[in-house]
Amino acid sequence: MNFSSTELVGYVASALVVMSLAMTSVVRLRAISLIGSLIFVLYGVLIESVPIMVTNVAIAMLNVWFLRAELGGKRNLGAT
């Protein structure tokens, strides 16, 4: 089976997103999902798909937002 380099980028991004969902650590989940979404942005650029780019930029921004909260010590554990 031969893959183009563009397809390979898409498969790597997909694998990272799937792998992130198997993480037990929220920080690892967010970090791997961030990398996967950034690679998906690249994939969107390569195939010229604005919806893929926009969606994954938004996902990357959310991952950064929540990673900052997790690593900044301002965790919300549901306590009031």
SULLINVEN-V716339 format. One record per residue. N is the residue number from 1. RES is the residue in one letter. D_CENTER is the distance of its C-alpha to the mean C-alpha in Angstrom with 1 decimal. Layout:
# SULLINVEN-V716339
n->[N,N]
res->[RES,RES]
d_center->[D_CENTER,D_CENTER]
This chain:
# SULLINVEN-V716339
n->[1,2,3,4,5,6,7,8,9,10,11,12,13,14,15,16,17,18,19,20,21,22,23,24,25,26,27,28,29,30,31,32,33,34,35,36,37,38,39,40,41,42,43,44,45,46,47,48,49,50,51,52,53,54,55,56,57,58,59,60,61,62,63,64,65,66,67,68,69,70,71,72,73,74,75,76,77,78,79,80]
res->[M,N,F,S,S,T,E,L,V,G,Y,V,A,S,A,L,V,V,M,S,L,A,M,T,S,V,V,R,L,R,A,I,S,L,I,G,S,L,I,F,V,L,Y,G,V,L,I,E,S,V,P,I,M,V,T,N,V,A,I,A,M,L,N,V,W,F,L,R,A,E,L,G,G,K,R,N,L,G,A,T]
d_center->[26.5,25.6,22.2,21.9,19.6,17.6,17.3,16.3,13.3,12.3,13.1,11.3,7.9,9.2,10.4,7.5,5.9,9.6,10.3,8.1,10.3,13.3,13.0,15.9,14.9,12.9,12.2,11.0,8.8,7.2,7.4,6.1,3.0,3.3,5.0,3.8,3.1,6.1,7.7,7.7,9.4,11.7,12.4,13.2,15.5,17.1,18.0,18.8,16.9,16.6,15.1,12.0,11.8,12.6,10.3,7.1,8.8,9.6,6.3,5.6,9.2,9.2,7.1,9.6,12.4,12.1,11.8,14.8,16.6,16.1,17.2,19.8,21.9,21.8,20.5,21.6,22.9,24.5,27.9,29.9]
